[in-house]
């Protein structure tokens, strides 16, 4: 039972005037947690592989929240999934719960009028690394984290952003992805990371344009001259209409949710009871203000791989090996004993949504095979987006980290690491199911040839790939992938 829930239990027990012995027992449990934390009470986790389950978990956790909802995402779209989420967050804010959002600035697609409306409703919004001439290095340093945090005691993390395509309901491209639910000390640690980022200089208020706080609160009564007063009134009318339109849009999203086939608005699931108690769970993250990959998520994951004895199985949508990754594989494969098998699945040209990363991968594909990696390419029709690993069928990793220079050195990344044979094996089996729609890349396989281009590849993608292939020989460009 997480600390936030224990605190709520204490309030309920005391409010009901329970017997002294009951008050004493629950207070003692609370004290034990504060003193010894997760060493006494284990975390509980559950892996979410299916899109519908992932959407339902988000709905249920937001509805369940007692006091606080913190959200941190790389992409927040402007479609039915994202608007439905905003309608739930608005309801939570109306019910006097603290709601805070951090979104990576270039990938914040919520229109300015809707952001302003939501902020008037009580939702607090900040963006990560907006464009500034004084901070040009911010352009390449992005926040790739994906976190939903509830009451500092429950969390979701993984590969999914907030957009239709990550939940299987896009009319265009959809993604095969994976999340993990956690309840306990790991969620508390993740929330502490969120608060640290929220209070840092890395984030700021979003640009609301005409819907800025000062414009929304401006009065035209004090404007004396007729011409400026008329301009003021026209602007005020435009702002008012924009806010009304925003309310109408979010109201419509609420109605859409009620009629949704993806989630059940009436019958909520208790994810804590469905989760498995695990003794060893760790939330890993990059430090706020990350400048390199020598500390944080990359170094911790590499350390885990270094200790592998039998097997490493990885899913990464983008596979652009860094020199550190090549060194790791070389060391593992050169062992005289306990040399682990290494299997990696990534996207094929057919399924990839990122031609630049694909071009960089093509450049290194033969090298990876020569290193002894068992390489598989997902063929679709969806695009692989899950970022997961299993080590020795006993350690599982689910998070936002891709095997590329950007995740290692530029982006902030998060992951949940657990040690449990049963759950790690289950994760491995789910990854194995993706092999049914994948091609094994071997030295004698035609798919290994760098210029083997699927006939179905659109002409614009084909042109993009041909232009990018030579560029990947330039280290400065390759290291941005």
Number of C-alpha atoms within 10 A of each C-alpha: 18 24 21 18 17 17 13 11 16 18 12 12 16 13 9 8 10 11 10 10 9 14 16 12 12 16 16 12 16 21 14 14 18 11 10 10 16 18 13 12 19 20 27 25 27 20 22 20 17 14 21 16 16 23 20 18 22 19 21 20 22 22 17 15 18 18 16 17 26 22 21 26 24 27 22 23 19 17 17 20 23 19 25 24 22 22 21 20 26 23 17 24 22 14 12 13 19 19 22 22 19 28 25 23 23 16 16 19 17 16 12 20 23 23 23 28 21 22 17 13 16 21 23 18 20 20 24 27 23 20 13 10 8 7 10 12 11 16 14 12 21 22 28 24 28 25 29 23 27 26 24 25 23 29 27 28 29 28 30 28 23 20 22 20 22 23 22 20 17 15 8 9 16 20 25 22 26 25 27 21 24 28 26 26 26 27 29 23 17 27 24 13 17 22 13 13 18 22 10 12 12 17 19 17 12 19 15 15 11 17 23 17 13 9 15 17 10 12 13 15 9 8 13 9 8 9 10 12 16 13 12 18 16 12 17 20 12 14 19 15 13 19 22 14 15 20 18 13 15 22 16 16 22 21 12 15 21 14 12 13 10 17 20 17 15 8 9 15 15 12 19 18 11 11 17 19 19 17 16 16 25 18 21 21 23 25 16 17 12 19 14 17 20 13 15 19 25 26 15 17 16 13 12 14 21 14 13 20 15 14 17 21 21 22 26 22 33 27 24 25 23 17 10 15 18 14 12 15 19 13 12 22 18 11 10 7 10 14 15 21 17 20 16 19 27 28 28 24 25 19 20 22 20 16 18 22 23 25 25 26 26 21 17 15 20 16 14 18 15 11 15 14 18 17 20 21 24 25 21 20 13 20 24 27 25 27 25 28 25 28 25 20 23 16 23 24 26 25 29 30 29 26 22 24 22 24 24 26 21 22 21 28 27 27 27 26 23 22 19 18 16 13 21 22 18 15 23 22 12 12 20 12 10 18 15 10 12 18 17 14 20 16 11 8 10 11 18 17 14 15 12 10 13 12 9 9 13 11 10 8 14 17 11 14 22 13 13 18 20 12 16 23 12 9 9 10 13 22 18 17 23
